[in-house]
């Protein structure tokens, strides 16, 4: 057999084989969902909830390794850092700190992640959505001025 064909077959077997490596894709119960104004909730659900809540929409590509590993890891890390499904169970001081972090991430453009936006371009945060987050966190909006 030619070396090129052998390498192709080995790669094909590896790609098929890794599909059987189990990963955890769960949505635990929502216990203490964040309480925020309706316009803020719309922004959070559109742009944040897939990684930062127990309401992840596991898309088709989250079932195909090795992409599934990246998606599951991102969701696990996202929920660990900030989970809107358990937000209200946090101490008040922690909630304020988390809200400040949300604003910082949104203003810097670090969230949503660029890799997430490739598959979910409608989750991008435009200036009005960023202003909504800013007003929610600070009580005023400077972004539209």
Buried (B, 14 or more C-beta within 10 A) or exposed (E): EEEEEEEEEEEEEEEEEEEEEEBEBEEEEBEEBBEBEEBBBEBBBBBBBBBBBBBBEBEEEBEBBEBBBEBBEBBBEBBEEBBBBBBEEBEEEEBEEBBEBBBEBBBEEEBBBEEBBEEBEEBBBEEEBBBBBBBBBEEEBEBEE
